[in-house]
Amino acid sequence: MMSEIAVKPINFTQKPEHYLQIWEQCFPNESDFAKKFLTAFGDKTGLAIFEDRQPVSMAFFLPSTLHLPSAMFSARYIYAVATLP
């Protein structure tokens, strides 16, 4: 039987322990920062990959601006890409 795979925006208010588990396994010793970051930015900038309705991977796309001599462009800084082993 094949797994059900989906990509969805992160909703940190629902089961935050799942996202914290991914973060802590991929970025050890950052629990305090992870909670603060996910609370502040998770719902606004994060996408997660779900396998059988459980998050297994996540990435964050932080808004930024690229300044060039001739123009400015909206951009995204890709941050904290993490996948469970």
C-alpha positions as CSV (number, residue, x, y, z in Angstrom):
1,M,0.0,0.0,0.0
2,M,1.3,3.5,-0.9
3,S,1.7,6.2,1.6
4,E,-0.4,9.3,1.3
5,I,1.9,12.3,0.7
6,A,0.8,16.0,0.9
7,V,2.4,19.4,1.1
8,K,0.5,21.9,3.4
9,P,1.2,25.2,5.2
10,I,2.4,24.7,8.7
11,N,-0.2,25.2,11.4
12,F,1.9,25.4,14.6
13,T,-1.2,25.7,16.8
14,Q,-2.2,22.1,15.9
15,K,0.1,19.5,17.3
16,P,3.2,21.7,17.8
17,E,5.1,18.7,19.2
18,H,5.3,17.2,15.7
19,Y,7.2,20.2,14.3
20,L,9.4,20.5,17.4
21,Q,10.3,16.9,17.0
22,I,11.5,17.4,13.5
23,W,13.4,20.5,14.4
24,E,15.1,18.9,17.4
25,Q,16.1,15.8,15.5
26,C,17.7,17.9,12.7
27,F,19.0,20.8,14.8
28,P,20.0,19.4,18.2
29,N,20.3,21.7,21.3
30,E,18.1,24.4,19.8
31,S,14.8,23.7,21.6
32,D,14.3,27.1,23.1
33,F,15.0,28.9,19.8
34,A,12.8,26.4,18.0
35,K,9.8,27.2,20.1
36,K,10.2,30.9,19.7
37,F,10.8,30.7,16.0
38,L,7.9,28.3,15.3
39,T,5.6,30.5,17.4
40,A,6.6,33.7,15.6
41,F,7.1,32.4,12.0
42,G,5.8,28.9,11.6
43,D,2.2,29.6,10.6
44,K,3.2,32.5,8.3
45,T,6.2,31.1,6.4
46,G,6.4,27.3,6.8
47,L,5.5,24.4,4.6
48,A,5.5,20.8,5.7
49,I,5.4,17.5,3.9
50,F,3.0,15.0,5.4
51,E,3.3,11.3,5.1
52,D,0.1,9.4,6.2
53,R,-1.1,12.7,7.8
54,Q,2.0,13.2,9.9
55,P,4.6,15.9,9.2
56,V,7.9,14.4,8.2
57,S,9.6,17.4,6.6
58,M,9.4,21.2,6.8
59,A,11.0,24.3,5.4
60,F,10.5,28.0,6.0
61,F,10.4,30.8,3.4
62,L,11.3,34.1,5.2
63,P,10.3,37.3,3.4
64,S,13.2,39.4,2.3
65,T,14.1,42.1,-0.3
66,L,16.9,41.8,-2.8
67,H,18.5,45.2,-3.4
68,L,20.3,45.7,-6.7
69,P,21.7,49.0,-8.0
70,S,18.9,49.3,-10.5
71,A,15.9,47.7,-8.7
72,M,14.5,46.0,-5.6
73,F,12.8,42.6,-5.7
74,S,10.7,40.7,-3.3
75,A,12.4,37.4,-2.4
76,R,12.3,34.5,0.1
77,Y,15.1,33.3,2.2
78,I,14.9,29.5,2.6
79,Y,15.5,28.6,6.2
80,A,15.6,25.5,8.5
81,V,14.9,22.9,5.9
82,A,14.5,19.6,7.9
83,T,13.5,16.0,7.2
84,L,13.1,13.2,9.7
85,P,15.7,10.5,9.2
